[in-house]
C-alpha cells in the first residue's frame, strides 16, 4: 500500500511538472508570435517589406473592400475589448489554466491583427500626400518613434506581465504572480494612456493617406476611445479612490507637462 501511494504521488508530481512546462512553452510561443506579428503589423501599416500592405493597389470593388475591412476591424475590436473584461476572464478561466489566460489573450490578439494584415482590402484614392522629402522623412521618423515609444512604455509598467510571460514563468517555478499596486511610472505622470497615444501616432503618421488607411485610422481610433471608457471603469472598480483621483487630474490622451502637486 505504501509503495502504491508513493508511486501515485510521484506520478502526480510528474504530471504537474509536465503541465507547468507545457503552459510555460505555450506562453513563450505566444510571445514569440507576438514579436513576429508586431513586425508584420509595422510593415503592413508602414507600407514596406510585404507583398500587400494597407495602401496596396485595390483588387476588388470599393463596396466589398469597405465591408471586408469593417468586419476585420470589428473582430479586432471585439476580441481586444471583450477578452480584457474581468467578467470574461472569470468565465474563461473555468476552461483554461489561470496562468495561461494572458498568453491566450495575446495569442488571439495576434490572430486578429494577422487577419487584418492578410485579408485587408486596399481601396485606393488619396486623401493627402506629403511630397516634400524632408517632411516625408519627418513623418516616417514619427511613425518609427511611435513603435519605439510603444515598446518603451510597456517596459515602464511590466512588459513581461503584459504579454503573459511572467504569469507562465511564475507558474513554472511555483511562486505567486503578484499583481502590482497602482503606480504611475514615467509617461503615466503626463498622460493616462501613453500606450494608446503611441498607437494613435502609429495609425495617423502617414505621409500618404489613402482611403483605406483613413478607414483603418478612424476605425482604430474609435475603438481606442471606446476601450478607454471600458478600461477606466474596470480600473476604478479595482483600484478605487486612487485611480478616480488620478483620472480627474491627469489628461486622457494629450500629454500635459505642467507640474502637479
N, C-alpha and C positions, 0 to 999 in steps of 0.2 A: 504493500500500500504506500509505503514511504517512497519507494522508487518511482511508482506511477505519479505520485504528487510532484516529485522533483522534475520529472520529465515534462509534466504539464506546465509547470512554472517556466521551465526553460523554453518550451515551445511558445508560450505567451510572450516571453521576453523577446524571442527571435522575431515573432510576428509583429510586435510593437516596433522593434527596430526597423524592420522592413517597411512598415507603414510610414515611419518618420523619414526614412531615407527616400521613399517614393514621393512623399509630399515635398521634401526639400528639392528633389530633382525636378518635380513639376513646377515649383516656384522659380527655380533657376531657368528652366526652359521658357517660362512665361516672360521672365525679364529679358532674356536674350532675344526673344521675338519682339519685345517692346523696342529694344535698341534698333533692330532691323526695320521695324515699322516706322520708327521716328526718322530714319534715314530715307526711307521711301517717301514718307509724307513731306519731308523737307524738299526733296527733288520734285515731287508732284506739284506742290503749291508754288515752288520757285521756278518751275519750268526748265529743269535741266536734268540730263542724265537718264531719262526714261523715254521709252518709245511713245507713250501717251502721257501728257500732263494736263493740268487743269485748263490750259489755253491751246490745246492741240486743234488741228483742223476738224471741223464738225463732220460727223459721219451719219447723222440722222436728222429728222425734221426738228424744228425748234420746239414744237409741242411735245414730242416724245422726249427730247432731251431735258426739257424743264421738268416734266413729270417724273422721269427717272431720277434726276438729281434731287428733287424734293423728297422722294421716297428714301434715298440714301441718307440725306441729311436728317430726316425724321427718325430713321432707325438709329443713327448715331446718337441723336439727342436723347431718345427714349432709353437706349442702353446705358448711357452715362448717368442720366438722372434717376431712373428707376432703381438701378442696382446700387446707387450710392445712398439710398434712403435707409435709415435704421430699421424700419419695419420690414423692408425686403430682406435685409441682412439677417434679421432674426428668423424669418421664414426659410431663407436659402440655406442657412447653416444647420437646418434639420436634415439636409440631404448631402451636404458636402462638409468635410472637416473644417472646423473653425480656422485653423492656421492657413488653410488654402483659400479662404474666402477672398482676400485681397488679390491673390495671384490669379484667381478665376476672373475677377473683375478686370484686371489688366489684360488677361488673355482675350476676353470678349471685346474689350476696347480696341485691342489690336485688330481683331477681325472686322469690327465696324469701320475702322479707319482704312484698312486694306480694301474693303468693299468699295469705299468711295474712290480710292485710287484706281482700282481696276475696272469699275463699272461706270465711272463718271462719263457723262456725255458732254463734250465741248459744244458750245453754242455759236461762237463767232460773234462778230460785232464788237467794236472798240468803244468803250465808254470814255477812257482817256489814255493818252500815250505821251510820256515824257521823252522828248527827243534829245535834249541836251545831255551829252555824255557824262559830264560831271554830276548833274542832277540824278541821272540814272544810277550811276555808281553809288551816290549817297543813299538812294532808296534801297539798293541791293545790300548796302552796308547795314542799313537799319533792319532789313529783313534778317540778315545773319545775326545781328545783335539781339534780335528778338529770340532766336533759338538759343544763343549762348546764355542770355539772361534767364530764360526759362529753366535751363538746367541748373544754373547757379541758385535760383530761388528754391528749387526742390532740395538742394543740399542745405539751404538755410533752415529749413524745417526738419525733415528727416527723409532724405531721398530713398533710403532702403526700406523704410516702413511704408512710404507712399506707394512703392511698387511691389510690396509683398515679401521682399527678401528677409527682412528682419523677423517677420512672423514665422516663416518656414524654418529659418535658422534656429530661432528660439525653441521651436518645437523639436527640432533635430537633437539639440543638446540638452533638452529638458529643463530649460529655465523660463520663468514667466516673461511674457512680452508685455511690458508695462506701457500703457498709453501715457504720453506726456501731458502735463497740465498745460493750461492756457499760457502762452507766451508770445511775444511779438519781436522776433529777431529781424535785424537788418531792414529789408524793404517793407516789412509789415509795420514799421514805425512811420511810414509816409503814405501808405495806401493799404486798404483792407484786403485787396485781392490782386497782389502782384503777379500771380500766375496767369490770371485772366488778362491782365494788362499786356503781358508778353504774348499771349495767344492773339489778342486783338492787333498787336503790332505786326505779327507774322501774317495774319489774314489780310490786312489792309496795305502793307508795304509792297506795292506792286507798281513798277514803273509803267507797265502797260496793263490796264484794267479792262478785260473783256466782259461781255455779258455773263458768261459762265462764272468767271472769277467774282463778279459782283454778286451773283446769286449765292455763291459759296460764302462770301464775306458777310452778306446780310443774314443768311441762314444761321451761320455760326455765331454771329453777334446776338441775334435774337435768342438763340439757345443759351448763351452766356448770361444774358440779362435775366432770363427765367431761372437758370441754375443758381444764380447768386441768391435769389429770394428763397429758394428751397434750402440751399445750403445754410444760409444765415438763420433761418427758422430752426433748423436742426441744431446748429451750434448754440443758439441762445437757450434752447431747451436743455442741452447737455451742460453748458458752462455757466448759465445763469447770469447774474448781475455783471460780473467782469466783462463778459462779451457784449452784453447790452450797452454798457458804458462805452466800450471800445467802438461799437457800431455807431453810437451817437457822435463821437468826437473825431473819428478817422474817416476820410473820404473813401468812397467805394472804388472808383476806378481812375480818378485823376489825382496823381500824387501831390501832396502838399508838404513842403519842406519848412513850414513855419514851426517854430518851437512850441511844444505843448507842455503844460505843467504836469 
